[in-house]
Amino acid sequence: MEPEIDFLKIGKATDLQGRDRKIYRILEIFPGFLSIATLLVLTIFSYFKPVWVAYAIIAFDVYWLLLVVYMAIFLITSYYRLKQGLRTNWRQACEKLSANPHDPDLKIDPQSLTRTGLKWEDLWQIVILPTAHESEEIISECLTSLIQDGFPTKQMIVAVTFEERIGLEAARQRASDIQKKFSDKFGYFFVTFHPDNIIGELKGKGANQAWCARQLKKEIIDANHLNYNNLLVSVFDIDTVVKSGYFFALTYKFLTIADPYHNSYQPVPVYHNNIWKAPFFSRVAASSNTFWQMIMQIRQESLVTYSSHSMTWRALNEIDFWGSKNVSEDSRIFWHCLLHYNGHYRVEPVHFPVSMDVTCDQSFWKTVRSLYKQQRRWAWGGENIPYLLFNTSKRWKNKDMDRGRILGHILVQIYGFHAWATNALIVGVIGWLPMLLGGDRFNSTVLSGNLPYITQNLMNVAMIGLVLSAVVSALLLPKRPPEYKFWKKIFMTLEWVAVPVTIVIFGAIPCLEAQIRLMFGKYMGFWITPKVR
């Protein structure tokens, strides 16, 4: 008798059998089909019905302008909240909460005071750090930032989990060096080695994290009888540098929301570790990603866990940790929780930054290649669309399921990945096709003469979003290292003129490639972005 399949742990259609496998394959085809069909229809109609496409392009340009204004408002709001979060003394806020939780000046949800019954002193911070090829320097910088955060290190459990597949001897040597430097700096310091070639696993970060969490549960948490309700767990990319105060900001958020055990917690990812050294196109791509995450923090109904984030150990244990068969483990953990709890799970924004590396390889062209592959891996998050559609249909009859919330998330994901793959191409390429393919029957019309003028004017107004992004990027930059002149910051601000090109080369194209790969069942592995300092 075959074991029962846990549908919430599947990674792709080949994990299933029979009718389920066929349905899942159809759903994997859907995102790519939708994007390609959109581009093909607009291209074909540019020849046969150029007037229709011209009106569609004008309507789309108006939509794009309104979207830019809409996003600009969210970006400004998020920037204000981020600066407010950085100005707040979160330790003092936690201490005040512990001393007098019913103080009306705290302005917190009164229900939250009865959900946990905890004070900040009761909580442990677990930090899981998966690593593969990264150097001791990068690991040490991450661990040092945890010490300097300010949260009592005796209330921290830090786990560094190495990959055996990169060479067990090399991994053990680095682990030994790290242990010598940091083993006595935390309440518990745990090192593990994720075995290679475990049957059914995809070689990636999710499998490494899951292995580590299970070993940590057995050897530290259960062995020392730690209360699951008192544990917050953060899983960080190994290049993550925590800004002082993050864990108190996280703790305060956990203690002051109404349903803390059914929430993940998402800080703002900034890419400042090596931002002054990285090539311009990498900086622009990284900052664009930061701004998107900042905007999503205001659009909380659309917020999903990304990269370095936190959640409760209780929720993580209840879903049996990360899946080991998918690439996009950072977002999949949220979707898993959302479905496991029948829609009663969300992501709470933490308006506080954590810093990571801008993509930077050993040469210019290697960086181009690495950035493209990184963006393609991120775009592979489209694998979650068939996962959500399939599992929602499987659980549809569950009376406890919040169908509205789940369907809302699904629609946002479909729209988001479709826009990622097509919007920049529609604006930058498709918009010119009616004039190129429409022939005399279109170019002789008044609309043909007005189309470039209308498009140009709408896009010029939409440039306010680009200018705003450049300004916010300059405001967020860390202090200029002494080896760089003042002009460097000016040039870094002006680099934003490259956005129209970068969003095509490092946005739409890798996203479209990822969707086509998924469409044809050419499943991707986990690309480890090189980290060169």
C-alpha positions, 0 to 999 in steps of 0.5 A, spaced: 500 500 500 502 506 497 503 512 503 498 517 503 500 523 499 501 530 503 499 535 498 501 541 501 508 538 501 508 537 493 513 541 489 511 539 482 506 535 477 511 529 477 510 528 485 503 526 483 500 520 480 494 519 475 489 524 474 492 529 480 498 529 476 495 531 469 491 536 473 497 539 476 501 539 469 495 543 466 495 548 472 503 548 471 502 550 463 497 556 465 501 561 467 506 561 461 500 560 457 497 566 459 503 570 458 505 568 452 498 568 449 497 576 451 504 577 447 502 573 441 495 576 441 497 583 441 503 582 436 498 578 431 493 583 432 498 589 431 498 586 423 491 584 422 487 589 427 492 595 429 487 600 431 484 595 436 491 594 439 493 602 438 487 603 443 489 597 447 496 600 448 493 607 450 488 604 455 494 600 458 499 606 458 493 610 462 493 604 467 500 604 467 500 611 469 495 610 474 499 604 477 505 608 478 501 614 482 498 609 486 505 605 487 508 612 489 503 613 494 505 607 497 512 607 497 512 614 500 508 611 506 512 605 507 518 610 507 515 614 512 514 608 516 520 605 515 524 611 518 519 611 524 521 604 525 528 606 525 527 612 530 523 607 535 527 604 541 524 597 541 527 595 547 524 600 551 517 599 548 518 592 550 520 594 557 514 599 557 509 593 555 512 588 560 511 593 566 504 596 564 501 592 558 494 596 559 497 603 558 492 606 553 498 610 550 501 604 547 495 603 543 495 596 542 489 591 540 487 589 547 485 582 545 493 581 544 494 581 551 490 575 552 493 571 547 500 569 549 500 571 556 508 573 555 513 578 556 519 579 552 523 576 557 519 569 556 521 569 549 527 565 545 529 567 538 531 562 534 535 564 528 536 558 522 542 560 517 543 555 511 549 556 507 553 552 502 559 556 498 559 562 502 566 564 506 567 564 513 567 572 512 560 572 510 558 567 515 562 571 521 559 578 519 552 575 519 553 572 526 556 578 529 550 582 527 546 578 531 550 579 537 550 587 536 543 587 535 542 588 542 537 582 544 540 578 550 544 573 546 542 568 552 535 568 549 538 566 542 538 559 539 543 560 533 543 554 528 548 554 522 546 549 517 552 547 512 551 543 505 555 536 505 554 536 497 559 542 497 564 537 500 564 535 507 571 536 509 571 543 507 564 544 511 567 541 517 573 546 517 569 552 516 564 549 521 569 548 526 572 555 525 565 558 526 564 554 532 571 557 535 569 564 534 561 564 536 559 557 540 560 561 547 556 567 544 549 565 544 544 561 549 545 555 544 549 555 538 548 549 533 551 546 527 549 541 522 550 538 516 545 537 511 546 530 507 547 529 500 542 525 495 536 524 500 531 521 496 525 525 494 529 532 496 530 538 491 537 540 492 536 547 495 535 551 501 528 549 503 531 542 504 537 544 508 532 548 513 528 543 514 533 538 516 536 543 520 529 545 524 528 537 525 535 536 528 534 542 532 527 540 535 530 533 537 537 536 540 536 542 543 528 544 543 525 538 546 531 536 549 531 542 554 523 542 554 523 549 551 516 551 550 514 552 543 509 558 545 515 562 547 519 561 541 520 565 535 524 563 529 527 567 523 530 564 517 535 568 514 539 568 508 547 567 510 549 574 507 543 577 512 546 583 516 541 585 522 540 592 524 541 593 531 534 593 534 530 588 529 529 582 534 526 587 539 521 590 533 519 583 532 518 581 539 514 587 540 510 586 534 509 579 536 506 581 543 501 586 540 497 583 535 491 579 536 493 573 533 500 572 533 501 564 532 497 565 525 502 570 523 509 570 519 513 577 520 516 580 514 522 586 515 524 590 509 530 587 505 535 592 503 541 590 499 546 595 503 552 590 504 556 591 498 552 596 494 557 601 493 561 596 490 556 592 485 555 594 478 550 599 477 545 594 474 545 590 480 544 596 484 538 598 480 535 591 480 536 590 488 533 597 490 527 596 485 526 589 489 526 593 496 521 598 493 516 593 491 517 589 498 516 596 501 510 597 497 507 590 499 508 592 506 502 597 505 498 593 501 498 587 507 493 583 503 498 582 498 504 581 503 507 574 502 514 572 506 520 573 502 527 571 503 529 573 510 523 573 515 520 570 521 515 566 524 513 562 530 516 555 532 509 553 534 506 554 526 512 551 523 512 545 527 505 544 526 506 544 518 512 539 519 517 545 517 519 547 510 517 543 504 524 539 501 521 539 493 520 546 491 525 552 489 521 558 492 521 556 499 521 563 502 514 564 499 512 557 499 512 556 507 507 562 507 502 558 502 503 552 506 501 555 512 495 559 509 492 553 506 494 549 512 490 554 517 484 554 511 486 561 510 487 564 517 494 566 516 497 572 514 504 576 514 505 582 519 509 587 516 515 589 520 517 596 518 524 595 520 530 593 515 535 587 514 541 588 509 543 583 504 548 583 498 547 586 492 548 580 486 556 581 485 560 576 481 568 576 480 567 580 473 562 584 470 559 579 465 559 574 470 555 579 474 550 579 468 549 572 468 548 571 476 543 577 476 539 574 470 539 567 474 537 570 480 531 574 477 529 567 474 530 563 480 525 569 483 521 568 478 520 561 479 516 563 484 510 562 479 510 555 481 506 557 487 500 558 482 499 551 480 500 549 488 495 554 490 490 552 485 491 545 486 490 545 493 485 550 494 480 545 489 482 539 494 480 543 500 474 547 497 469 543 501 472 544 508 467 549 511 472 552 515 476 555 509 476 562 508 475 562 501 475 569 499 482 570 502 485 564 499 482 566 492 484 573 493 491 571 494 491 567 488 488 572 483 494 577 486 499 572 484 496 570 477 496 578 476 503 579 479 507 574 475 503 575 469 504 583 469 512 581 471 512 577 465 508 582 460 508 589 462 515 591 461 514 588 454 508 591 452 510 598 454 517 598 451 516 593 445 508 591 443 507 599 443 510 600 437 508 594 433 501 597 430 506 602 426 511 597 424 506 592 422 500 595 421 502 598 414 499 603 410 492 602 412 494 604 419 500 609 418 495 613 414 490 614 420 490 620 425 491 615 430 497 613 427 500 620 428 498 621 435 499 614 438 507 616 439 505 623 442 500 620 446 504 614 449 510 619 450 506 624 454 503 619 458 510 615 459 513 622 461 508 623 466 509 616 469 517 618 470 515 621 476 515 614 479 522 613 476 524 620 480 521 618 486 525 611 486 531 615 485 530 620 491 528 614 496 534 610 493 539 616 495 535 617 502 536 609 504 543 609 502 548 607 507 554 612 509 558 613 503 565 609 505 571 614 505 574 611 499 568 613 494 568 620 492 561 624 493 560 624 486 559 616 487 552 618 490 550 622 484 552 617 479 548 612 483 542 616 483 542 618 476 543 610 474 535 610 475 535 612 468 537 605 466 530 602 469 526 601 462 532 597 460 533 593 466 526 591 467 526 588 461 533 584 461 532 582 468 525 582 469 520 580 464 525 576 460 527 571 466 520 571 468 518 569 461 523 564 461 521 561 468 514 560 466 516 557 459 520 552 463 514 551 468 510 550 462 514 545 458 516 541 465 523 543 464 523 544 472 529 548 475 533 547 481 536 552 486 541 557 483 545 559 489 547 566 487 555 567 488 557 572 494 563 575 492 566 581 497 
